[in-house]
Amino acid sequence: MTFLRLFPLRFVLFPGMPVSVQVFEPRYLTLVEECLASGEPFGIALIQEGPEVGGPATPYLVGTTATIEEVTPLGDGRLALEVRGGRRFRIARLIHDHPYLAAEVEYPVDEVSEVPETLLAQIARNYEQMLRLRHTIQGSWSRDVTVPTSAGALADAIGAAGLETIENAPLQTLLETLDVRRRLERAADLLTLLLETTHRRAAAAVAQRWGTPERLN
């Protein structure tokens, strides 16, 4: 078992996912100070019950470690953190004798099952299409989009892409899925929804910029 400081939040962090976090509560400022001093990550876990600010929160048992990449003071004692998701963890025991919530955790290993190459390739193409549509929404175009080559990493990337669009419950289920093929299949279902939403937004963005009908072929 490994000791891990916890930061329960109202979103699901996936391995490899970058995210910005603002810290202002004394307990989490202490957590950040200790992580920086020790060079250790902290754990982000979705809140199951309780508030995000001001009181105790009960997290789901599976979360993701967060490595601090950049810290920016904002004034008034607040910090802006740029962190990146690391490894899945599973809480074995919560620890309540620190200013912040902590836990003894274990790090589960992916259950590798055979993923058909045709399935992986199709989902990778759909994910690439979604990324290019997002460039269209932003008014930019890029030849280079990064598509993970492994099934597990691709599933996690799809989960991260759904942070603002998909509810937390299916994202948490995806995070907790250790069987790689099953995780990819679940991610593919989420990607279908993401593609539909992103396609509509891209069509609207093009129409607004060019004054053309909201249609994207």
C-alpha positions as CSV (number, residue, x, y, z in Angstrom):
1,M,0.0,0.0,0.0
2,T,1.1,3.6,-0.7
3,F,0.2,6.8,1.1
4,L,-1.5,9.3,-1.2
5,R,-2.8,12.8,-0.4
6,L,-6.3,13.3,-1.9
7,F,-8.1,16.2,-3.5
8,P,-11.7,15.2,-4.1
9,L,-13.2,17.2,-7.0
10,R,-16.3,17.2,-9.1
11,F,-14.7,15.9,-12.3
12,V,-13.0,12.7,-13.4
13,L,-9.3,12.8,-14.1
14,F,-7.9,10.3,-16.6
15,P,-4.3,9.2,-17.1
16,G,-2.5,11.6,-19.4
17,M,-5.1,14.3,-19.1
18,P,-3.9,17.9,-18.4
19,V,-6.1,20.0,-16.2
20,S,-6.0,23.3,-14.4
21,V,-6.9,23.4,-10.7
22,Q,-7.3,26.5,-8.5
23,V,-6.3,26.0,-4.8
24,F,-7.4,28.4,-2.1
25,E,-8.4,26.4,1.0
26,P,-5.7,26.1,3.7
27,R,-5.9,22.3,3.7
28,Y,-5.2,22.1,0.0
29,L,-2.5,24.7,0.1
30,T,-0.8,22.5,2.7
31,L,-1.3,19.5,0.4
32,V,0.3,21.3,-2.5
33,E,3.2,22.5,-0.3
34,E,3.9,19.0,0.9
35,C,3.7,17.5,-2.6
36,L,6.1,20.1,-4.0
37,A,8.5,19.5,-1.1
38,S,8.4,15.7,-1.5
39,G,8.1,15.6,-5.3
40,E,5.1,13.3,-4.9
41,P,1.8,13.5,-6.8
42,F,-1.6,13.8,-5.1
43,G,-4.8,12.0,-6.0
44,I,-7.8,13.4,-7.7
45,A,-11.0,11.4,-7.1
46,L,-14.6,12.3,-8.1
47,I,-16.7,13.3,-5.1
48,Q,-19.4,10.8,-4.4
49,E,-21.0,12.7,-1.4
50,G,-20.3,16.0,0.3
51,P,-19.2,19.5,-0.8
52,E,-16.2,20.4,-2.9
53,V,-15.4,23.4,-0.8
54,G,-15.5,23.9,3.0
55,G,-16.4,20.5,4.3
56,P,-15.6,16.8,4.2
57,A,-16.3,14.9,1.0
58,T,-16.5,11.2,0.3
59,P,-14.7,10.2,-2.9
60,Y,-15.2,7.3,-5.2
61,L,-12.7,4.6,-4.6
62,V,-11.0,4.8,-7.9
63,G,-9.2,8.0,-9.0
64,T,-6.0,9.1,-10.8
65,T,-2.8,10.5,-9.5
66,A,-2.0,14.1,-10.5
67,T,1.5,15.3,-11.1
68,I,2.1,19.1,-10.6
69,E,3.7,20.6,-13.7
70,E,3.3,24.3,-13.0
71,V,2.3,26.5,-10.1
72,T,1.2,30.1,-10.5
73,P,0.4,32.4,-7.5
74,L,-2.8,34.3,-8.1
75,G,-2.7,36.6,-5.1
76,D,-4.8,36.4,-1.9
77,G,-3.0,33.1,-1.1
78,R,-4.5,31.4,-4.1
79,L,-2.6,29.1,-6.5
80,A,-3.3,28.0,-10.0
81,L,-2.0,24.5,-10.7
82,E,-1.3,22.8,-14.0
83,V,-1.4,19.1,-13.4
84,R,-1.4,15.9,-15.5
85,G,-3.1,12.6,-14.8
86,G,-0.7,9.8,-14.0
87,R,-1.9,6.4,-12.7
88,R,-5.2,4.9,-11.7
89,F,-5.4,4.2,-8.0
90,R,-7.8,2.3,-5.8
91,I,-8.5,3.5,-2.2
92,A,-8.0,0.7,0.3
93,R,-8.3,2.9,3.5
94,L,-9.1,6.5,4.0
95,I,-6.9,8.5,6.5
96,H,-8.5,11.4,8.4
97,D,-5.6,12.6,10.6
98,H,-4.2,15.2,8.2
99,P,-5.5,18.7,7.4
100,Y,-6.6,17.2,4.1
101,L,-8.1,13.8,3.2
102,A,-5.5,11.1,2.5
103,A,-5.6,7.3,1.8
104,E,-3.6,4.1,1.6
105,V,-4.0,3.1,-2.1
106,E,-3.0,0.4,-4.5
107,Y,-2.3,0.7,-8.2
108,P,-4.4,-1.7,-10.2
109,V,-3.0,-3.1,-13.5
110,D,-4.9,-3.2,-16.7
111,E,-6.4,-6.5,-17.6
112,V,-5.2,-7.1,-21.1
113,S,-7.6,-8.7,-23.5
114,E,-7.3,-9.0,-27.3
115,V,-8.6,-5.9,-29.1
116,P,-9.3,-6.5,-32.8
117,E,-7.1,-4.2,-35.0
118,T,-10.1,-3.2,-37.1
119,L,-12.0,-2.0,-33.9
120,L,-9.0,-0.1,-32.7
121,A,-8.4,1.5,-36.1
122,Q,-12.0,2.6,-36.5
123,I,-12.2,4.2,-33.0
124,A,-8.8,5.9,-33.7
125,R,-10.2,7.4,-36.9
126,N,-13.3,8.6,-35.2
127,Y,-11.2,10.2,-32.4
128,E,-9.0,11.9,-35.0
129,Q,-12.1,13.2,-36.7
130,M,-13.4,14.7,-33.4
131,L,-10.1,16.4,-32.8
132,R,-10.1,18.0,-36.3
133,L,-13.7,19.1,-35.8
134,R,-12.6,20.8,-32.6
135,H,-9.9,22.6,-34.6
136,T,-12.7,23.8,-36.9
137,I,-14.6,25.1,-33.9
138,Q,-11.6,27.1,-32.8
139,G,-11.0,28.5,-36.3
140,S,-7.7,26.7,-36.7
141,W,-6.5,23.8,-38.8
142,S,-3.6,21.5,-38.1
143,R,-2.1,18.5,-39.9
144,D,-0.8,17.2,-36.6
145,V,-3.3,15.6,-34.2
146,T,-2.1,13.2,-31.5
147,V,-4.0,9.8,-31.5
148,P,-2.9,7.3,-28.9
149,T,-1.8,4.0,-30.4
150,S,-2.7,1.6,-27.5
151,A,-6.3,0.7,-26.8
152,G,-6.1,1.6,-23.1
153,A,-4.6,5.0,-23.7
154,L,-7.0,5.8,-26.5
155,A,-10.0,4.9,-24.2
156,D,-8.5,7.3,-21.6
157,A,-8.1,10.0,-24.1
158,I,-11.7,9.7,-25.2
159,G,-12.8,9.9,-21.6
160,A,-10.7,13.1,-21.1
161,A,-12.2,14.6,-24.2
162,G,-15.7,14.1,-22.8
163,L,-15.0,16.1,-19.6
164,E,-17.2,19.1,-20.6
165,T,-19.9,17.2,-22.5
166,I,-20.5,13.9,-20.8
167,E,-21.9,13.4,-17.3
168,N,-19.5,12.2,-14.6
169,A,-21.2,8.8,-14.0
170,P,-20.2,7.2,-17.3
171,L,-16.8,8.8,-17.1
172,Q,-16.2,7.3,-13.7
173,T,-17.4,3.9,-14.9
174,L,-14.9,4.2,-17.8
175,L,-12.1,5.1,-15.3
176,E,-12.9,2.1,-13.2
177,T,-12.9,-0.4,-16.1
178,L,-9.6,-2.3,-16.0
179,D,-10.4,-4.7,-18.9
180,V,-8.8,-2.8,-21.8
181,R,-11.2,-4.1,-24.5
182,R,-14.3,-3.4,-22.4
183,R,-12.9,0.1,-21.6
184,L,-12.3,0.8,-25.3
185,E,-15.8,-0.4,-26.2
186,R,-17.3,1.8,-23.5
187,A,-15.2,4.7,-24.7
188,A,-16.4,4.1,-28.3
189,D,-20.0,4.6,-27.1
190,L,-19.1,7.9,-25.5
191,L,-17.2,8.9,-28.6
192,T,-20.3,8.5,-30.7
193,L,-22.1,11.1,-28.6
194,L,-19.0,13.4,-28.6
195,L,-18.8,13.2,-32.4
196,E,-22.5,14.2,-32.8
197,T,-22.2,17.1,-30.5
198,T,-18.9,18.3,-31.9
199,H,-20.1,18.0,-35.5
200,R,-23.1,20.2,-34.7
201,R,-20.9,22.8,-33.0
202,A,-18.4,22.8,-35.9
203,A,-21.2,23.3,-38.4
204,A,-22.5,26.2,-36.3
205,A,-19.1,27.8,-36.0
206,V,-18.5,27.6,-39.8
207,A,-21.9,29.0,-40.5
208,Q,-21.2,31.9,-38.1
209,R,-17.8,32.7,-39.6
210,W,-18.9,32.4,-43.3
211,G,-22.5,33.2,-43.1
212,T,-23.4,29.9,-44.8
213,P,-26.1,27.4,-43.9
214,E,-25.3,25.2,-40.9
215,R,-24.1,22.3,-42.9
216,L,-20.7,20.6,-42.7
217,N,-20.0,17.9,-45.3
